[in-house]
């Protein structure tokens, strides 16, 4: 199953079949078929450490572009 399909399944399970965008109140979302990662910000410059990045899936509102990040491990899109 693709990242996009796993994300759709999770959203439907947790958010319902017609989740509203908090910015524009429309209900049309597109999950991205890619994973993104965040690291803790530790001041100016790039700091490489041993802390693992947190993987996220992103869903975007088709109307206004509002984007929501969902932890990919918690959503069971990827394994820890």
N, C-alpha and C positions, 0 to 999 in steps of 0.2 A: 504494500500500500504506500502511496506517495506521501510526502510531507503534507501536501495540500489536502489530501483526503483524510489523513489522520487529524489534521487541524480542524477540518469541517466536522468530523465526528465528535471531537472534544467540545467544540463550540455548541453544537446541537445538544449535547448531553448536559453541559453546564450552564448555558446561556439561553437555551430554548431555540425554537425554529425560526423566529423572527427578531433577532437582537437589534435594538435601536442604537444608532450612533448617538453618543452623548452630546455631540456638537451640533448635528443638523436634524436629528430624529428620523432619518431615513433608515431603511432596513436592508440595504444592499452592501454586502461585504465581499472582498476578495482576499482569501488567504494567499500568502506568497509561498512558492514552492522551494524556498531556500531557508536555511537556518542562519541566524545572526548571533553574534556573541557580544557580551559586555564584560568589561573588567572594571574593578574598582579604580576610581580616579584617585591618584595619590600626589597631586600637585602638577606643576608644569613639567613638560618633557615626557618622554616615554620611559616607563619603569617596567622592566621585565622581572617578574618574580615567579614563584612556583605556584601561585594561586591559580586554580583552573578557571577558565572563562565560564560564564553562564550562557548556555544556548537558549535562544528564543526563536519562536515563530512570530511572524508579524501578519496581522490582518489589517486591510485598508478599506475605509469607507469609499464606495464607488462614487459618491456624490461630492463630498467635501475633502477627501484625502486624509481625514483623521486616521491615525495609525495606532494600533494597540499591540503591545508586545506581550506574549504569553510564554512563560517558562516552559521550554520544550520537554524537559524531564518530567515536570508535574503533569503536563498534558499527555504524557506517554507517547510523544512523537519520537523521542530518542531514549535509549537506555542510559542510565547513569554510569 
